[in-house]
Amino acid sequence: MKKSQITLGATYAMLVSGAIVPVRIVGLHRLGGWIGENRITEREVRVRSAQRCRYEMEWHDGQWRRKQIPAHTPVVASMRREPEFLNGEECTRCQRVRCACGV
């Protein structure tokens, strides 16, 4: 994962002592990285980089599972922004007759 994807209070799967366990991010560490809590042993874990986080987890039906991410909605032609040209008038942004900015 990337640093921008880590949120405080979320639980991520991490490799700790040779086992993949759920770790909840508690706060920021003063020397960089985060402070986490191992959800199995309830011990403190230092997370130095976001690369240790594999995926987000959630508690579901009495066990830890990978968090389900909503399915990606495809972009259909009606959702795309098409440039509009009114009788060959110039664009207000780039002062061109035929532009791609669509303003």
QUIHU-V560243 format. One record per backbone hydrogen bond with DSSP energy under -1.0 kcal/mol. NH is the residue of the N-H (numbers start at 1). CO is the residue of the C=O. Records with the same first field share a line. If there is no record, write none. Layout:
# QUIHU-V560243
NH=CO  CO
This chain:
# QUIHU-V560243
5=2
6=3
9=25
10=7
12=23
13=55
14=21
16=19
19=16
21=14
23=12
24=37
25=10
26=35
27=35
29=33
32=29
34=47
35=27
36=45
37=24
38=43
39=22
42=38
45=36
47=34
52=49
53=50
54=13
57=11
58=65
60=63
65=58
67=56
79=76
89=86
91=96
95=91
